């Protein structure tokens, strides 16, 4: 296992799906994981340090973990089977260390909120290169994944979000 960080989050224009790009902490290899819209929004909110009036589900998870005296020691992206990624959250609490099966997208969103490290097997990392440049707004980044939102675009989108907008994420 090698430690990874969230390098980017964008839209894969080929599949019109969201993808989070993890990069090995001490290198350049990447692990792209396709995720759902709610998890992508939650990760973006945390990455851009935006505050919501009400807590998101991953904020609730953070509050539950810390409120019960627990700590998220680490997240492990464990494997991929039939294009489905698997992860485990290692929680330390009153009963000791507990491994909780979870989706990688949820695990990443919670890890970001709790500043917990994320790990992935070396065999899942690819030699793709990610652009280290500044945020490109809504342009396509060099990793081949589509539109990226600037902090201002994301904040404006979230501030104007209405319940009937769910399922229509088109910034």
C-alpha positions as CSV (number, residue, x, y, z in Angstrom):
1,X,0.0,0.0,0.0
2,X,1.2,3.5,-0.8
3,X,-0.2,6.8,0.5
4,X,-2.2,8.8,-2.0
5,X,-3.8,12.3,-2.0
6,X,-6.7,13.8,-3.9
7,X,-5.1,15.4,-6.9
8,X,-8.2,16.4,-8.9
9,X,-11.9,15.9,-9.3
10,X,-13.5,16.4,-12.6
11,X,-16.0,15.2,-15.2
12,X,-15.0,12.4,-17.5
13,X,-16.4,13.7,-20.8
14,X,-16.3,10.2,-22.4
15,X,-18.8,8.7,-19.8
16,X,-20.3,12.0,-18.4
17,X,-19.3,10.6,-15.0
18,X,-17.4,12.2,-12.1
19,X,-13.9,11.0,-11.4
20,X,-11.6,11.6,-8.5
21,X,-7.9,11.3,-9.3
22,X,-5.7,10.1,-6.5
23,X,-2.0,10.6,-6.8
24,X,0.7,8.8,-4.9
25,X,2.0,11.1,-2.2
26,X,5.7,10.6,-3.1
27,X,5.4,10.1,-6.8
28,X,3.4,10.7,-10.0
29,X,1.4,7.6,-10.5
30,X,-2.4,8.0,-10.4
31,X,-5.6,6.1,-9.5
32,X,-8.7,7.4,-11.2
33,X,-12.0,6.3,-9.5
34,X,-15.4,7.1,-11.0
35,X,-17.9,8.3,-8.4
36,X,-21.4,9.6,-8.1
37,X,-22.6,13.2,-8.2
38,X,-23.4,13.6,-4.5
39,X,-20.0,12.2,-3.5
40,X,-18.2,14.4,-6.0
41,X,-20.0,17.5,-4.7
42,X,-19.2,16.6,-1.1
43,X,-15.5,16.1,-2.0
44,X,-15.5,19.4,-3.8
45,X,-17.1,21.2,-0.9
46,X,-14.4,19.9,1.4
47,X,-11.5,20.5,-1.0
48,X,-12.6,24.1,-1.5
49,X,-13.4,24.7,2.2
50,X,-16.9,25.8,1.5
51,X,-19.4,26.0,4.4
52,X,-22.9,24.8,4.0
53,X,-25.9,25.9,6.1
54,X,-26.7,22.3,7.0
55,X,-24.2,19.4,7.3
56,X,-23.9,17.0,4.4
57,X,-23.9,13.3,5.1
58,X,-20.1,13.1,5.2
59,X,-20.1,16.0,7.8
60,X,-22.6,13.9,9.8
61,X,-20.2,10.9,9.6
62,X,-17.3,13.1,10.9
63,X,-19.5,14.3,13.8
64,X,-20.5,10.7,14.7
65,X,-16.9,9.4,14.6
66,X,-15.5,12.3,16.7
67,X,-18.6,12.5,18.9
68,X,-18.2,8.9,19.9
69,X,-14.6,9.5,20.8
70,X,-13.3,7.7,17.6
71,X,-10.6,8.5,15.1
72,X,-10.3,7.7,11.5
73,X,-6.8,6.2,11.4
74,X,-6.7,5.6,7.6
75,X,-8.6,4.7,4.5
76,X,-7.5,1.8,2.3
77,X,-8.7,1.5,-1.3
78,X,-8.5,-2.3,-1.2
79,X,-9.3,-3.6,-4.6
80,X,-11.3,-3.4,-7.8
81,X,-13.6,-6.1,-9.1
82,X,-15.7,-5.9,-12.3
83,X,-15.0,-2.1,-12.4
84,X,-16.2,-1.6,-8.9
85,X,-13.7,-0.2,-6.3
86,X,-13.7,-1.3,-2.7
87,X,-12.4,0.5,0.4
88,X,-12.2,0.1,4.1
89,X,-12.1,2.8,6.8
90,X,-10.0,1.9,9.9
91,X,-11.7,3.5,12.9
92,X,-10.1,3.5,16.3
93,X,-12.6,3.8,19.1
94,X,-13.6,2.5,22.6
95,X,-13.5,-1.2,21.3
96,X,-10.1,-0.8,19.5
97,X,-9.5,-0.7,15.8
98,X,-12.5,-1.6,13.6
99,X,-12.3,-2.0,9.8
100,X,-15.5,-0.7,8.1
101,X,-16.3,-1.7,4.6
102,X,-17.2,1.5,2.6
103,X,-17.3,2.9,-0.9
104,X,-14.1,4.7,-1.9
105,X,-16.0,7.9,-2.6
106,X,-17.5,8.1,0.8
107,X,-14.3,7.1,2.5
108,X,-12.4,9.8,0.6
109,X,-15.0,12.5,1.5
110,X,-14.8,11.5,5.2
111,X,-11.0,11.2,5.2
112,X,-10.7,14.7,3.8
113,X,-12.9,16.0,6.7
114,X,-10.9,14.2,9.3
115,X,-7.4,14.7,7.8
116,X,-6.9,11.0,7.6
117,X,-4.4,9.4,5.2
118,X,-5.6,7.4,2.2
119,X,-3.8,4.4,0.9
120,X,-4.0,2.3,-2.3
121,X,-2.3,-0.9,-3.5
122,X,0.6,-0.2,-5.8
123,X,-0.9,-2.5,-8.5
124,X,-3.9,-0.1,-8.9
125,X,-1.8,3.0,-9.7
126,X,-1.2,3.9,-13.3
127,X,1.7,5.9,-14.9
128,X,-0.6,8.6,-16.1
129,X,0.6,12.2,-15.5
130,X,-1.5,14.8,-13.8
131,X,-1.3,18.5,-14.5
132,X,0.2,20.4,-11.5
133,X,-0.8,23.8,-12.8
134,X,-3.2,26.2,-11.3
135,X,-7.0,25.6,-11.3
136,X,-8.2,25.9,-14.9
137,X,-11.7,27.0,-14.2
138,X,-14.1,25.1,-16.4
139,X,-11.5,24.1,-19.0
140,X,-10.5,20.5,-19.6
141,X,-7.4,19.5,-17.6
142,X,-4.5,17.7,-19.1
143,X,-5.3,14.4,-17.5
144,X,-8.1,14.0,-20.1
145,X,-10.9,14.5,-17.7
146,X,-13.4,17.2,-18.5
147,X,-14.6,20.4,-16.8
148,X,-13.1,21.5,-13.5
149,X,-14.9,24.0,-11.4
150,X,-13.2,27.0,-9.9
151,X,-13.9,27.7,-6.3
152,X,-16.1,30.6,-7.3
153,X,-18.1,28.5,-9.8
154,X,-18.6,25.8,-7.2
155,X,-19.7,28.2,-4.5
156,X,-22.2,30.0,-6.9
157,X,-23.6,26.6,-8.0
158,X,-24.1,25.4,-4.4
159,X,-25.6,28.7,-3.2
160,X,-28.2,28.5,-6.0
161,X,-28.9,24.8,-5.6
162,X,-32.6,23.9,-5.2
163,X,-34.1,20.5,-4.4
164,X,-35.5,20.2,-7.9
165,X,-32.0,20.6,-9.3
166,X,-30.7,17.3,-8.1
167,X,-29.9,15.1,-11.1
168,X,-29.2,18.2,-13.3
169,X,-25.6,19.1,-12.4
170,X,-24.6,21.2,-15.4
171,X,-22.4,24.1,-14.2
